[in-house]
Amino acid sequence: MQRIISYDTVVEQVAALCGKAACDLSADVKKVLFSAKERETTAMAKDFFDQYQENSKIAESTRLPLCQDTGFAVYFIELGCDVKLDRSDIYSAVNEGTRKGYGEFFLRKSIVSDPLFDRKNTRDNTPAIIHLKLVAGDKIKIVLAPKGGGSENMSAVKMLKPSDGRQGVVDFVVNSVVNAGGNPCPPTVVGVGIGGTMEMAAILAKTALLRELGKPAEDERYAELEREILEKINASGVGPQGLGGNVTSLAVQILHHPCHLASLPVAVNLNCHAARHAEVTI
Amino acid sequence: MIKKITTPFSAADASDLKAGDQLRLTGVIYTGRDAAHKRLVALLDEGKELPVDLRDQFIYFVGPCPAPPGRPIGSAGPTTSYRMDAYSPRLIADCALRGMIGKGNRSKEVVDAMKQHKAVYFAATGGAGALIAQCIKKADVVAFDDLGPEAIYRLEVEDFPLTVAIDCNGNTLY
């Protein structure tokens, strides 16, 4: 049975998501971030957690964004096969919603039209990045994860050898996060993609950031790997803002995928402590 | 112990600060990030006067959100500082810039210039843009208006929370 959804509804819902993701820390992030203060011992490190909490309260009440870098608008969309828009297409609707949301909520426009030569601001934060998946059903699920430059710039992909194995993965992820120091606004959330191809590993790493914070991987072997990597990262002492402390990362979240017998791709994608994400199902 | 500081800031003032000091800053500061720094250094190369006198002043690495109605500025937290490393030594040496406010570590060249000319690097809290916006009482564009969020703003701040990340003797928290 085909379901017709209006283009304007998608635009409105996407615009609202832009404001929500920029101003409201999600419940899972609040829980993990605010309780992490207890693990710090110095006045300076504790003070940062107080500032994160205060910042979240101010953003909620004033609707000023949590962070001035309101990011690249990255969407993960599950589009039901039985859905048809009444006009145009999903890509146009999501871009129009982004344009509307970034304008109406006074979010920063951070996208330049050409990466190398002109670097001219498009002034409406489009084009968005849209990862589209076709699924069964008659609904559209839209997840927005706005991505700031500071944390995104610290991403890394490496094509390990199968013989590098588990230890190779641990070393690569820990080094990537520790070398990033204070740049990605620690305490970070560490998304890790293992397997697939080069681009698949990168998409897995970003998708892993969307998992509910604090929820371990379903496969116990990967859950154990997440715990070990997190422990090693936090033993580094990088700490909040990179200025020293016990909490460098809040969580390590791994997704894995079958891969070629000659390969072991690994990707790391970091989120800052706000780990912004918001979703809606239409 | 939280110290209160104000701008302008002399070399002697800089010498009183140690890495790890927690501060609240009140006074005038100037914003500047990638594109503005590039232009400032280009003006110095051409032997021209800068649109702002940076002597004993602080530059805050920030590209704020647009100001909603009734507010001086939108969310305004620090951006990552290493992208300004290519330009900062020149502003410290040629213009007597006294302080930089940002997030993340700096290069050896920047720290060497800081030691030689008594400048300080302050960390603002990355991701606390809404909180920091509350400390900004007034914001006026003073140069490079065409750069939008990357223009140079003159900000009047009150009790802006900062940490001395690298002091003028090169001691560092990183």
Interface residues (C-beta under 8 A of the other chain):
Chain A: C23 A43 M44 D47 F48 Q51 Y52 E54 N55 I58 A59 T62 R63 L64 P65 L66 C67 Q68 D69 T70 F106 L107 R108 K109 S110 N121 R123 G149 G150 N153 G181 G182 N183 C185 Q241 G242 L243 G244 C272 H273 A274
Chain B: G20 Q22 V62 G63 P64 C65 P66 A67 P68 R71 G74 S75 A76 G77 T79 T80 Y82 K103 G104 N105 A123 T125 G126 G127 A128 G129 A130 L131 A133 Q134 G148 P149 P161 T163 A165 L173 Y174
